Amino acid sequence: MKKLLVTTIISRIKEFENNKLDERTKEFLGLKGVRTDADVAKLLGLSPQSLSNHKAKSTIPHKAVTLYGLKNKLSINRLLEGLYE
């Protein structure tokens, strides 16, 4: 169950970040979007290895996710449920 939560949070962060800008704006700015776990790690202020360790241990990097949520006005519940639109 915990592993599913970590994976879900990572997935929702990717979706949220990719929905922030429309495709034309991304192209104009030369952005490819958030596609990898390494991209998510960067957004959370973690190293890719640290995020990978959290996934392997099925732990949530609470501080990093909380700070990300505060910065983007999202709660962990909203990230889990995908209710950020």
C-alpha positions as CSV (number, residue, x, y, z in Angstrom):
1,M,0.0,0.0,0.0
2,K,2.8,2.5,0.9
3,K,4.6,1.8,-2.4
4,L,1.4,2.7,-4.2
5,L,1.2,6.0,-2.3
6,V,4.7,7.0,-3.2
7,T,4.2,6.0,-6.9
8,T,0.9,7.9,-6.9
9,I,2.4,11.1,-5.5
10,I,5.2,11.0,-8.1
11,S,2.7,10.4,-10.9
12,R,0.4,13.2,-9.7
13,I,3.4,15.7,-9.5
14,K,4.3,14.8,-13.1
15,E,0.7,15.4,-14.2
16,F,0.4,18.6,-12.2
17,E,3.6,20.1,-13.6
18,N,2.7,19.0,-17.2
19,N,-0.7,20.6,-16.9
20,K,0.7,23.9,-15.7
21,L,1.7,25.0,-19.2
22,D,0.0,24.2,-22.4
23,E,1.9,22.4,-25.2
24,R,2.6,25.6,-27.3
25,T,4.0,27.4,-24.3
26,K,6.3,24.4,-23.5
27,E,7.5,24.3,-27.1
28,F,8.1,28.0,-27.2
29,L,10.1,27.8,-23.9
30,G,11.9,24.6,-25.1
31,L,10.4,22.6,-22.2
32,K,9.8,18.9,-22.6
33,G,7.7,18.5,-19.5
34,V,8.1,16.4,-16.4
35,R,8.5,12.8,-17.6
36,T,11.0,11.0,-15.4
37,D,11.4,10.4,-11.7
38,A,14.6,12.4,-11.9
39,D,12.5,15.4,-13.1
40,V,10.2,14.9,-10.0
41,A,13.2,14.6,-7.7
42,K,14.5,18.0,-9.0
43,L,11.1,19.6,-8.3
44,L,11.1,18.2,-4.8
45,G,14.7,19.3,-4.1
46,L,15.9,15.7,-3.8
47,S,18.6,13.8,-5.7
48,P,17.3,11.1,-8.1
49,Q,19.0,8.5,-5.8
50,S,17.1,9.8,-2.8
51,L,13.8,9.6,-4.5
52,S,14.7,6.1,-5.8
53,N,15.5,5.1,-2.2
54,H,12.1,6.4,-1.0
55,K,10.4,4.4,-3.7
56,A,12.4,1.2,-2.8
57,K,11.6,1.6,0.9
58,S,8.0,2.6,0.2
59,T,8.4,5.8,2.2
60,I,7.1,9.2,1.3
61,P,9.6,12.1,1.4
62,H,7.1,14.1,3.6
63,K,9.1,17.3,4.0
64,A,9.9,17.6,0.3
65,V,6.3,16.8,-0.7
66,T,4.9,19.2,1.9
67,L,7.1,22.0,0.7
68,Y,6.2,21.2,-2.9
69,G,2.5,21.3,-2.0
70,L,2.9,24.6,-0.1
71,K,4.7,26.2,-3.0
72,N,2.0,25.1,-5.5
73,K,-1.0,25.4,-3.1
74,L,-1.6,21.7,-3.1
75,S,-2.3,19.3,-0.2
76,I,-0.9,15.7,-0.2
77,N,-4.5,14.6,-0.4
78,R,-5.1,16.6,-3.5
79,L,-1.9,15.1,-5.0
80,L,-3.1,11.6,-4.2
81,E,-6.6,12.1,-5.5
82,G,-5.5,14.2,-8.5
83,L,-7.9,17.0,-7.6
84,Y,-5.7,19.9,-8.7
85,E,-7.5,21.1,-11.7
